[in-house]
């Protein structure tokens, strides 16, 4: 085993922009790229290893081949051959639709899928960029449906301006949307289940509106008022600062400008690094050093308990793993 890189899965979308290709330093002329799926075990969208002896194998192949050695004993017992996280970069040139995701119980019942709890880290944001995060006051199902059918849903929603470096936790059931001008790192459960509840009455080139999932969404939505969705954290030089810890993932921010030794002796999980700024080299003492550039994502198998990270300059990464 060794630190694994994967071929990014680029998704062209109606709302996609032009930031992901240069951010990741890709040699591509694709336009309107809204998402780069960095690490994915989603069926029919499985990441493919880009480096080393296992180059060409899918993430699913890797989990089946290495099992606990790759994901950790607890994760393998809990998720089996299904890799538990989906890691993305998202670039919104236009507003995304208002949507909501089901939790595990309903997702399993309706779609035989995991639910979708997620978090966002704002990699970059245009001036006046914003997110939709829940409702601006306590409402009930009847109030929601009335506003939806009267085309007044936006009057009920909490629209929050955002800036680079902020982070937000999006539990299943929270109505949400990414606004135009946001470049985001997204960490989520392995699920592609999204209920679209409002799309600003937009039409495609053929004059068709996008499918909405009103009936499915109504029983999923959390109608309570939650005033705070931004994650409060304090960046720390040369050590990890916790952003989010939930049953599905833990995400830390690591900003460092000197060599860092990371010990994961007590962690029974893989570790993922998303490089947001700078670049660094990973050594394990057991395999060839791996260089990680800005915009790249690397998966450290669970069997590696001691790493050293060597930055070229000030480097910023998200550090992600699973601990119950």
Helices and strands as residue ranges (DSSP letters): E 4-5, E 9-17, H 20-23, E 33-39, E 41-42, E 45-46, H 59-66, H 68-71, H 73-79, E 85-92, E 98-100, H 104-111, E 118-125, E 130-135, H 141-149, G 153-156, E 157-161, E 167-170, E 176-178, E 182-189, E 195-198, H 214-218, E 240-245, E 250-256, E 260-263, E 271-277, E 280-283, E 290-292, E 297-300, E 306-311, E 315-321
